[in-house]
Amino acid sequence: MKKGQKFNKFIGIDVSKDKLDIYYSWNYKNEQIKNNKSSIKSFVKYLKVEKQDLLVVIDLTGGYEAIAVRHFCKAGFNVHRAEGRKVKNFIRAYGENAKTDKIDAFMLTEYAKSFQNRLKLYKYNEKEEQETNLANIVRRLSDIEDILQKEKNRLKSPNNDVIVQSIQQMIKILSKQKEQIEKQIQQEIDKDEQLKGKQQAIIAQKGIGIKTSMLLLSLLPELGKLNRREIAALSGVAPYPNDSGTIHGRRNTKTGRKQVKRALFICALVAIKYDIKIKTFYEKLINNGKLKIVAVVACMRKLLVVLNARCKAFYNNSTFIEY
């Protein structure tokens, strides 16, 4: 192992719905297994390699990687969950134009070799699995809400009686499903004293309702555990500079978790109307010549920072000091 390196062996795992493509850096071999619990459990059990010098890099693929991550972590392997956007940029810089699952698995090991000292190892715990399950239920709720809204929009268009009846029946079914899932989410929160207390801290802020608190608890579990800069960057409300030479471009917030950003945007609009301090902050930005959308994003960040402080006060069992 070279000086400064943590690992000298790497396993790259490209994840898809039905299979895992695996590449071993030390013998340049590929392997493919099914993406299910029994296959992965058996693979991990019989993998004969020194764990201390090995890094397993697993592609983040919308939840399909969850079983592999869990079993490798439980078996004591060093695991990094690779963000697809970063790996794609690395592959582009590497000069690899071809794309297959085998090549992607190989490129994951090359990515890990190049950036191993900067990669964050994933630490599995049962609490996080519970948060993941809750996040999956919330995502399902979001899917149903999207379909429901589309059906309501279709109902407004001129249709014949058969189509109208079909849409009305679908709206009724989806509305019932939505109600049931919302109850299930709240039941999951109520079973956990920490989640329940954290929810109370979140909804204490003007502009945040029960439904938004469900989303934030599930899709932003880091709330209250990170500092203000880290939570803003993670959520996608931290502006990044866009400067080159004498040109100073408009800052952007392209990264982050889309559902969280969408929820914060709506909440910020409500807070601007009903929270006197955020309203004053917004008006000050407008008076200073900021664009309305820029001012709203700034309010989103301010609102998130306040929520983070409220949750942090809950974790520390201390009193939240009004901002």
C-alpha positions in Angstrom: 0.0 0.0 0.0 1.3 3.4 -1.0 2.0 6.1 1.7 -1.2 8.0 2.5 -3.5 5.3 1.2 -6.1 3.7 3.4 -6.9 0.7 1.1 -5.1 -1.4 -1.5 -8.0 -3.5 -2.7 -11.3 -2.3 -4.1 -14.6 -3.9 -5.1 -16.9 -1.9 -7.4 -20.5 -2.8 -7.5 -22.8 -1.4 -10.2 -26.4 -1.8 -9.1 -29.5 -2.4 -11.1 -33.0 -3.6 -10.2 -32.4 -7.3 -10.9 -28.6 -7.7 -10.6 -25.3 -6.6 -9.2 -22.2 -6.3 -11.5 -19.1 -6.7 -9.4 -15.4 -5.9 -10.2 -12.4 -6.9 -8.2 -9.4 -4.6 -8.5 -6.7 -7.1 -7.4 -7.5 -9.9 -10.0 -9.3 -7.8 -12.6 -12.3 -10.1 -12.7 -16.0 -9.5 -13.0 -18.9 -11.3 -11.4 -22.6 -10.9 -11.6 -25.1 -11.9 -8.9 -28.9 -11.4 -8.4 -29.9 -8.4 -6.5 -31.9 -10.1 -3.8 -31.3 -10.9 -0.1 -30.4 -14.5 -0.4 -27.8 -14.0 -3.2 -26.2 -11.1 -1.6 -26.1 -12.7 1.8 -24.4 -15.8 0.4 -21.9 -13.7 -1.6 -20.8 -11.7 1.4 -20.6 -14.8 3.6 -18.2 -16.6 1.2 -16.1 -13.6 0.1 -12.6 -14.5 1.1 -10.6 -11.3 1.4 -8.9 -9.2 4.1 -11.5 -6.7 5.2 -9.1 -4.2 6.7 -7.4 -3.3 3.4 -10.6 -3.5 1.3 -13.0 -0.8 0.3 -16.4 -1.8 -1.2 -17.8 1.0 -3.4 -21.5 0.6 -4.2 -23.4 2.7 -6.7 -26.4 4.7 -5.4 -29.4 3.7 -7.5 -32.6 4.9 -6.0 -32.8 2.4 -3.2 -31.9 -0.7 -5.2 -28.5 -0.7 -3.4 -30.0 -0.9 0.1 -29.8 -4.7 0.6 -26.1 -4.8 -0.6 -25.1 -1.9 1.6 -26.8 -3.4 4.7 -25.2 -6.9 4.3 -21.7 -5.6 3.5 -21.8 -3.2 6.5 -23.2 -5.9 8.9 -20.4 -8.3 7.8 -17.8 -5.6 8.8 -16.6 -4.4 5.4 -15.6 -0.8 4.7 -18.4 0.6 2.5 -18.7 3.8 0.5 -22.0 4.7 -1.2 -20.9 6.5 -4.5 -23.1 9.3 -5.7 -23.9 8.8 -9.3 -23.4 12.4 -10.4 -19.8 12.5 -9.1 -18.9 9.1 -10.6 -20.3 10.1 -14.0 -18.2 13.3 -13.9 -15.1 11.2 -13.0 -15.8 8.7 -15.9 -16.1 11.7 -18.3 -12.8 13.1 -17.1 -11.2 9.6 -17.2 -12.0 9.5 -20.9 -14.1 6.4 -20.9 -16.9 6.8 -23.6 -18.3 3.3 -23.6 -20.9 2.3 -21.1 -21.8 -1.1 -19.8 -22.5 -2.4 -16.3 -19.2 -4.1 -16.2 -17.4 -0.9 -17.2 -19.3 1.0 -14.6 -18.3 -1.5 -11.9 -14.6 -1.1 -13.0 -14.9 2.7 -13.0 -16.2 2.6 -9.4 -12.9 1.0 -8.3 -10.9 3.6 -10.3 -12.9 6.4 -8.7 -12.3 4.9 -5.2 -8.5 4.6 -5.9 -8.3 8.2 -6.9 -10.3 9.7 -4.1 -10.1 7.1 -1.3 -8.7 9.6 1.2 -11.7 11.9 0.7 -14.5 9.3 0.6 -16.8 9.0 3.6 -17.4 5.5 4.9 -21.0 4.5 5.5 -21.9 3.5 9.0 -24.9 1.3 9.2 -27.2 1.3 12.2 -30.7 0.0 12.9 -32.0 3.5 13.5 -30.9 4.6 10.0 -32.7 1.6 8.5 -35.9 2.7 10.2 -35.4 6.2 8.8 -34.9 4.6 5.3 -38.1 2.6 5.6 -39.9 5.8 6.6 -38.4 7.7 3.7 -39.7 5.0 1.3 -43.2 5.3 2.6 -43.1 9.1 2.2 -41.8 8.7 -1.3 -44.8 6.4 -2.0 -47.1 9.1 -0.6 -45.5 11.6 -2.9 -46.1 9.3 -5.9 -49.7 9.0 -5.0 -50.1 12.7 -4.6 -48.6 13.3 -8.1 -51.0 10.8 -9.7 -53.9 12.2 -7.8 -53.2 15.8 -9.0 -52.9 14.6 -12.6 -56.3 12.9 -12.3 -57.8 16.0 -10.9 -56.4 18.0 -13.7 -57.8 15.6 -16.2 -61.2 15.9 -14.7 -61.2 19.6 -15.6 -60.9 18.9 -19.3 -64.0 18.2 -21.4 -64.6 14.4 -21.4 -67.5 12.1 -22.0 -69.4 10.5 -19.1 -67.5 7.2 -19.1 -64.2 9.0 -18.7 -65.5 11.3 -16.1 -66.8 8.4 -14.0 -63.5 6.5 -14.4 -61.5 9.6 -13.2 -63.8 10.2 -10.3 -63.4 6.5 -9.2 -59.7 6.8 -9.5 -59.6 10.0 -7.4 -61.7 8.3 -4.7 -59.3 5.3 -4.6 -56.2 7.5 -4.6 -57.6 9.8 -1.9 -58.3 6.9 0.3 -54.8 5.5 -0.3 -53.3 8.9 0.5 -55.2 9.1 3.8 -54.1 5.6 4.8 -50.4 6.2 4.1 -50.4 9.5 6.0 -51.9 7.7 9.0 -49.2 5.0 8.7 -46.4 7.5 8.5 -47.7 9.3 11.6 -48.0 6.0 13.4 -44.3 5.2 12.6 -43.3 8.6 14.0 -45.4 8.2 17.1 -43.8 4.8 17.9 -40.4 6.5 18.2 -40.0 9.1 21.0 -37.1 10.8 19.3 -38.9 11.2 16.0 -42.1 12.4 17.8 -40.1 15.0 19.8 -38.3 16.2 16.7 -41.6 16.5 14.9 -42.9 18.8 17.6 -39.8 20.9 17.4 -40.3 21.3 13.6 -44.0 22.2 13.6 -43.3 24.8 16.3 -42.0 26.9 13.4 -44.6 29.1 11.6 -45.0 27.9 8.0 -44.4 24.2 8.8 -47.3 21.8 9.0 -47.6 18.1 9.9 -47.2 16.9 6.3 -44.0 18.9 5.8 -42.7 17.6 9.1 -43.2 14.0 7.9 -41.3 14.7 4.8 -38.4 16.5 6.6 -38.1 13.7 9.2 -37.9 11.0 6.6 -36.0 12.7 3.7 -33.8 14.9 5.8 -32.9 12.8 8.9 -29.7 14.8 9.3 -31.7 17.8 10.5 -30.3 18.8 13.9 -27.2 16.7 13.5 -25.2 19.0 11.2 -24.1 22.6 11.4 -26.0 25.3 9.4 -23.6 25.3 6.4 -23.7 21.5 6.1 -27.5 21.2 6.3 -28.0 24.0 3.8 -25.6 22.3 1.3 -27.2 18.9 1.8 -30.7 20.4 1.2 -29.6 22.3 -1.9 -30.3 25.8 -0.6 -26.7 26.9 -0.2 -25.7 29.2 -3.2 -22.5 28.3 -5.0 -20.4 31.0 -6.8 -20.3 31.0 -10.6 -17.3 33.3 -11.3 -14.6 33.3 -14.0 -12.0 36.0 -14.3 -13.8 39.4 -14.2 -17.2 37.8 -14.8 -19.3 37.3 -11.7 -22.3 35.1 -12.6 -25.4 34.5 -10.6 -25.0 32.0 -7.8 -26.9 28.8 -8.2 -28.4 26.1 -6.0 -28.6 23.2 -8.5 -27.6 20.4 -6.1 -29.5 19.0 -3.1 -32.6 16.9 -2.4 -35.3 17.9 -4.8 -38.3 16.9 -2.6 -36.9 18.8 0.4 -36.2 21.9 -1.7 -39.8 21.8 -3.1 -41.2 21.5 0.4 -39.0 24.3 1.7 -40.0 26.6 -1.2 -43.7 26.3 -0.3 -43.0 26.7 3.4 -40.9 29.8 2.8 -43.8 31.4 0.9 -46.1 30.7 3.8 -43.5 31.9 6.3 -42.9 35.2 4.4 -46.6 35.9 4.8 -47.1 34.9 8.4 -43.7 34.9 10.2 -42.8 38.6 10.9 -39.1 38.0 11.1 -38.8 36.1 7.8 -41.1 38.6 6.2 -38.9 41.5 7.4 -35.8 39.6 6.1 -37.5 39.0 2.7 -38.5 42.7 2.4 -35.0 43.8 3.2 -33.6 41.7 0.4 -36.1 43.0 -2.1 -35.4 46.6 -1.0 -31.7 45.9 -1.6 -32.4 45.0 -5.2 -32.4 41.2 -5.0 -34.6 39.3 -7.4 -37.8 37.8 -5.8 -36.7 34.2 -6.5 -33.3 35.0 -4.9 -35.0 36.4 -1.8 -37.3 33.4 -1.5 -34.3 31.0 -1.7 -32.6 33.0 1.0 -35.7 32.7 3.1 -35.7 28.9 2.4 -32.1 28.8 3.8 -33.0 30.9 6.8 -36.0 28.8 7.5 -33.9 25.6 7.3 -31.3 27.0 9.6 -34.0 27.8 12.2 -35.4 24.3 11.9 -31.9 22.8 12.3 -31.4 24.9 15.4 -34.8 23.8 16.8 -33.9 20.1 16.3 -30.5 20.6 17.7 -32.0 22.1 20.8 -34.2 19.1 21.1 -31.3 16.7 20.8 -29.4 18.6 23.4 -32.4 18.8 25.7 -32.1 22.6 25.8 -34.3 25.6 25.1 -34.5 26.9 21.6 -33.5 30.6 21.5 -35.6 32.6 19.1 -33.6 33.8 16.1 
